[in-house]
Amino acid sequence: MIKRIDRILVLLIALVAALIAADAVVAASDFGPGFHAVLGLGSCVLVVLVSKALGRLFLQRPEDSDDA
């Protein structure tokens, strides 16, 4: 269990570093009209996919597991 938490922590730290780097690139230049709309849509899709993956990883149980 500790290994899994360590892996998740490393993944989250890498994600934060990538987001900081992406923010520096996006803030430094504007890529034209509609860029922020596309960026927002892509971010929304990414949030949905990550939350579905986290839900599968932490919240869902196999159908054949019985607690009773």
C-alpha positions as CSV (number, residue, x, y, z in Angstrom):
1,M,0.0,0.0,0.0
2,I,2.9,2.4,0.8
3,K,4.4,1.8,-2.7
4,R,1.1,2.7,-4.3
5,I,0.9,5.9,-2.3
6,D,4.5,6.8,-3.1
7,R,3.8,6.2,-6.8
8,I,0.7,8.4,-6.7
9,L,2.7,11.1,-4.8
10,V,5.4,11.1,-7.5
11,L,2.8,11.2,-10.2
12,L,1.1,14.2,-8.6
13,I,4.4,16.1,-8.2
14,A,5.3,15.5,-11.8
15,L,1.8,16.7,-12.8
16,V,2.2,19.9,-10.8
17,A,5.6,20.5,-12.4
18,A,4.2,19.9,-15.9
19,L,1.3,22.3,-15.2
20,I,3.7,25.0,-13.9
21,A,5.8,24.6,-17.1
22,A,2.7,24.7,-19.3
23,D,1.4,27.8,-17.5
24,A,4.8,29.6,-18.1
25,V,4.5,28.8,-21.8
26,V,0.9,29.8,-22.2
27,A,1.3,33.0,-20.2
28,A,4.4,34.0,-22.2
29,S,2.5,33.9,-25.5
30,D,-1.0,34.1,-26.9
31,F,-1.7,31.8,-29.8
32,G,-4.5,33.7,-31.4
33,P,-8.3,33.9,-31.3
34,G,-10.1,31.0,-29.8
35,F,-7.0,29.6,-28.1
36,H,-8.3,30.1,-24.6
37,A,-11.6,28.4,-25.5
38,V,-9.8,25.3,-26.9
39,L,-7.5,25.3,-23.8
40,G,-10.6,25.4,-21.5
41,L,-12.3,22.6,-23.4
42,G,-9.1,20.5,-23.3
43,S,-8.7,21.2,-19.5
44,C,-12.3,20.2,-18.9
45,V,-11.9,16.9,-20.8
46,L,-8.7,16.2,-18.9
47,V,-10.4,16.8,-15.5
48,V,-13.2,14.4,-16.5
49,L,-10.8,11.7,-17.6
50,V,-8.6,12.0,-14.5
51,S,-11.6,12.0,-12.1
52,K,-13.0,8.9,-13.8
53,A,-9.6,7.2,-13.5
54,L,-9.3,8.1,-9.8
55,G,-12.9,6.9,-9.2
56,R,-12.1,3.5,-10.8
57,L,-8.8,3.3,-8.8
58,F,-10.1,4.3,-5.3
59,L,-13.9,4.1,-5.3
60,Q,-15.2,1.2,-7.3
61,R,-15.0,-2.4,-6.2
62,P,-15.2,-5.5,-8.3
63,E,-18.8,-6.8,-8.8
64,D,-18.0,-10.2,-7.2
65,S,-16.8,-8.7,-3.9
66,D,-19.2,-9.4,-1.0
67,D,-18.9,-7.6,2.3
68,A,-21.8,-9.5,4.0
